[in-house]
Amino acid sequence: MIVAVTGANGFIGQHLCERFAESGALVRPIVRRDLASPSIDEMFDGVDVVVHAAGATRAPTRALLRASNVELTRRVLDLAQRAKVARFVFVSSQAAAGPASFVDAPVTEDMSPAPIEAYGRSKLDAEELVRAVENMSWAIVRPAAVYGPRDRDFLAMFRLARCGIAIHAANREQWVSIVHVRDVANAVVRAATLPEAAGGTFFLANDAPVQWADLFRSAAQVADRKLYIDLEIPSWLVDIGAAGGDVLARVSGTASLLTAEKVALSKARFWICANGRAKRELGFAPKVGLHEGFTETYAWYRTHRWL
């Protein structure tokens, strides 16, 4: 089996390439500049499966975010159809569905999606492009918050926790579903190969959600530290910082984690999704527990001098 993985140089993409290679597949890693090449069709020749993991979680403007997540998906779908690919797997996001209303009522695939910010809307629009495709089998996975070796979004939390500090952007009590990147990669391999995955949308998450307060404590524990400072920034102050982040993003052309769009994610109390369908139809079984996953991630950061 030949598998083309877009976004192959990204956090999740690198793990996907490694996992498919371990499964015996011949992997063709594809990065953003490849997709702009006049000879890109050649990279899709003979491909059996396309896993589209390329995209952006943040961008200086909504237009650029849509270009990275919607228009790029349109481009890759066109290439896959021309190559007569057998299966197209789209790596979407929990953000495409939006948050849950209550801690004991996780979002499921049967609920109507209700994204609350630009990133989620762009991923949902990209999903609709996939669902509208003809003459090609497809599957969509929606990972929850993904962490693990090579991840940069959780790196800031580990840096603070290693210093005995927890700083919450008005989200200490927020509940989130979380999943290790290795479990995500295993599920994507199954979505790419199982006949029963065709036409399905699947949340990928650990069984139990966790609060940000507990995530900081877990990060401090694996770093063998105690949290001496546990500070929650008021919501109004976070909003001021986000406004400044928006201006900086437009000026610099690079968006940080502190923007109005990202802050919108922190205001929802329950980013919780159910993994039941993935378990039933994909055989998804999250095997990496939080302590094990954080221990591995922290060790990787240390080994590669990210910490």
C-alpha positions in Angstrom: 0.0 0.0 0.0 1.2 3.5 -0.9 0.2 6.3 1.4 0.6 10.0 0.7 0.7 12.1 3.9 0.3 15.8 3.6 1.6 18.0 6.4 4.3 15.4 6.7 6.7 17.8 8.5 4.1 18.8 11.1 3.6 17.4 14.6 0.9 14.9 13.8 2.1 14.4 10.2 5.5 13.1 11.3 3.9 10.6 13.6 1.6 9.5 10.9 4.5 8.9 8.5 6.3 6.8 11.1 3.2 4.7 12.0 2.3 4.0 8.4 5.9 2.9 7.7 5.8 0.6 10.7 2.6 -0.9 9.3 4.4 -1.9 6.1 3.1 0.9 3.9 5.2 2.8 1.5 5.0 6.4 2.6 5.2 9.5 0.4 5.6 12.5 2.7 4.2 15.7 1.2 4.8 19.2 2.5 3.2 22.5 1.7 5.8 23.6 -1.0 5.2 20.3 -2.8 1.5 21.1 -3.2 2.5 24.3 -5.1 4.9 22.4 -7.5 3.8 22.0 -11.1 4.9 18.3 -10.9 2.8 17.5 -7.8 0.6 15.1 -9.7 3.6 12.8 -10.0 3.7 12.4 -6.2 0.2 11.1 -6.3 0.7 8.5 -9.1 -0.1 5.0 -7.8 -1.1 6.2 -4.4 -3.7 4.1 -2.6 -4.5 6.3 0.4 -4.2 10.0 1.0 -4.1 11.2 4.6 -4.6 15.0 4.6 -3.0 16.3 7.8 -1.8 19.6 6.4 -3.4 22.8 7.7 -3.1 25.6 10.2 -4.4 25.9 13.7 -3.9 29.7 13.7 -3.1 32.4 11.2 -2.8 36.2 11.2 -6.1 36.6 9.4 -9.3 34.5 8.8 -8.6 34.6 5.1 -5.2 33.0 5.5 -6.7 30.4 7.9 -9.3 29.5 5.3 -6.7 29.3 2.6 -4.7 26.8 4.8 -7.6 24.7 5.9 -10.4 24.9 3.2 -8.7 25.8 -0.1 -5.8 23.5 0.6 -8.2 20.7 1.3 -9.9 21.4 -2.0 -6.6 21.2 -3.8 -5.6 17.9 -2.2 -9.0 16.4 -2.9 -8.7 17.3 -6.6 -5.2 15.7 -6.8 -6.5 12.6 -5.0 -9.4 12.3 -7.4 -7.3 12.7 -10.5 -5.0 10.0 -9.1 -8.0 7.7 -8.5 -7.1 7.2 -4.9 -9.0 4.5 -3.1 -9.3 6.2 0.4 -9.0 9.8 1.5 -8.6 10.4 5.3 -9.1 13.9 6.5 -7.6 14.9 9.8 -10.0 17.5 11.1 -10.5 18.7 14.7 -12.8 18.6 17.7 -13.1 22.3 17.1 -15.2 21.6 14.0 -18.0 20.3 16.2 -17.7 22.9 19.0 -17.8 22.4 22.7 -20.3 20.4 24.8 -22.9 22.1 27.0 -22.4 20.0 30.1 -19.6 17.9 31.6 -21.7 14.8 31.5 -22.9 15.3 27.9 -19.9 15.0 25.6 -20.3 16.0 21.9 -21.0 13.1 19.6 -20.8 12.7 15.8 -24.6 12.7 15.6 -24.9 16.2 16.9 -25.1 19.2 14.7 -21.7 20.9 14.5 -21.5 24.3 16.2 -17.9 25.7 15.9 -17.4 28.9 17.9 -14.3 30.4 16.2 -12.7 30.7 12.8 -10.4 27.7 13.1 -13.3 25.3 13.9 -15.5 26.8 11.1 -12.7 26.4 8.6 -12.2 22.7 9.6 -16.0 22.1 9.3 -16.1 23.7 5.9 -13.2 21.5 4.8 -15.1 18.5 6.1 -18.0 19.4 3.9 -15.8 19.4 0.9 -14.7 15.9 1.8 -18.3 14.7 2.3 -19.3 16.1 -1.1 -16.6 14.2 -3.0 -17.8 11.6 -5.5 -16.2 8.4 -6.7 -13.7 8.2 -3.8 -14.0 6.6 -0.4 -13.3 8.9 2.5 -13.2 9.0 6.3 -12.9 12.0 8.7 -11.2 11.9 12.1 -11.7 14.7 14.7 -8.9 14.5 17.3 -9.4 16.2 20.6 -6.4 18.1 22.1 -3.4 16.2 20.8 -0.1 16.1 22.8 3.1 14.1 22.7 6.7 14.3 21.5 7.3 17.1 19.0 4.2 19.1 20.1 4.7 22.8 20.6 1.3 23.8 21.9 1.7 22.0 25.3 5.3 23.0 25.5 4.6 26.4 27.2 2.7 24.5 29.9 5.6 22.2 30.6 8.0 25.1 30.7 5.9 26.9 33.4 5.2 23.7 35.4 8.9 22.9 35.4 9.4 26.2 37.2 6.7 25.4 39.7 4.2 27.8 38.0 0.7 27.4 36.7 -0.8 30.3 34.8 -4.4 29.8 33.5 -5.9 32.1 30.9 -9.2 32.2 32.7 -9.6 28.5 32.1 -8.4 26.7 35.2 -11.7 24.8 35.6 -12.2 24.1 31.9 -12.7 20.5 31.0 -11.0 19.1 27.9 -10.8 15.9 26.1 -7.2 14.9 25.3 -5.4 12.2 23.3 -1.8 11.1 22.8 -0.5 11.5 19.2 0.4 7.8 19.1 -3.2 6.8 19.7 -4.3 9.3 17.0 -1.8 7.7 14.5 -3.0 4.2 15.2 -6.6 5.3 14.7 -5.8 7.0 11.4 -4.1 3.8 10.1 -7.4 2.0 10.8 -9.5 4.7 9.2 -7.3 4.4 6.1 -7.6 0.6 5.8 -10.9 -0.6 7.3 -13.8 -1.0 4.8 -16.3 -0.1 7.6 -14.6 3.3 8.1 -15.7 4.5 4.8 -18.0 7.5 5.0 -17.5 7.8 8.8 -16.6 10.7 11.1 -14.9 9.8 14.3 -13.9 11.7 17.4 -10.5 10.6 18.8 -10.1 11.1 22.6 -9.2 9.4 25.8 -12.0 8.0 27.8 -11.9 10.6 30.6 -11.7 14.4 30.2 -9.5 16.4 32.4 -9.3 20.0 33.8 -6.5 22.4 33.0 -5.7 22.6 36.7 -5.0 18.8 36.7 -2.9 19.1 33.5 -0.6 21.6 35.1 -0.3 19.4 38.2 0.5 16.4 36.0 3.1 18.3 34.1 4.7 19.4 37.3 4.7 15.9 38.7 6.6 14.4 35.8 9.1 17.2 36.1 9.5 16.4 39.8 8.3 19.9 40.8 5.7 21.3 43.1 3.4 24.2 41.9 4.3 27.1 44.1 2.3 29.6 42.0 -1.1 28.8 40.7 -2.5 32.0 39.0 -5.7 32.5 37.1 -5.7 35.6 34.8 -9.1 37.3 34.8 -11.1 37.0 31.7 -11.1 40.8 31.0 -7.3 40.9 31.2 -7.0 37.9 28.8 -9.3 39.8 26.3 -7.0 42.8 26.4 -4.0 40.6 25.8 -5.8 38.9 22.9 -6.6 42.3 21.3 -2.9 43.1 21.4 -2.1 39.6 20.0 -4.4 40.3 17.1 -2.6 43.5 16.3 0.8 41.8 16.6 -0.4 39.0 14.3 -1.4 41.4 11.6 1.8 43.4 11.8 4.2 40.4 12.1 2.3 38.0 9.9 2.5 35.3 12.6 -0.2 34.5 15.0 0.5 33.4 18.6 -1.7 31.5 21.0 -2.9 34.7 22.5 -5.4 36.0 19.9 -9.2 36.7 20.1 -9.9 33.5 18.2 -7.8 31.3 20.5 -9.2 33.0 23.6 -12.7 32.1 22.3 -11.7 28.5 22.7 -10.8 29.0 26.4 -14.2 30.6 27.2 -16.1 27.4 26.6 -16.2 25.3 29.8 -16.5 21.8 28.3 -14.4 20.8 25.3 -15.5 17.2 25.7 -16.2 14.7 23.0 -17.2 11.0 23.0 -15.0 8.3 21.5 -17.7 5.6 21.4 -18.1 5.5 17.6 -14.4 5.3 17.0 -14.2 2.4 19.5 -17.1 0.5 17.8 -16.3 1.1 14.2 -12.5 1.6 14.1 -11.5 -0.5 17.0 -10.0 2.6 18.5 -8.5 1.9 21.9 -6.6 4.8 23.6 -3.7 3.1 25.2 -1.5 6.0 26.4 -2.6 7.3 29.8 -2.0 10.8 30.9 0.8 10.1 33.3 2.6 7.8 30.8 2.1 10.3 28.0 3.2 13.3 29.9 6.3 11.4 31.2 7.2 10.5 27.6 6.6 14.0 26.3 8.6 15.6 29.0 11.5 13.2 28.4 11.4 14.0 24.7 11.5 17.7 25.4 14.5 17.3 27.6 16.3 15.0 25.2 15.9 17.4 22.3 16.6 20.5 24.5 13.2 22.1 24.1 13.3 22.4 27.9 
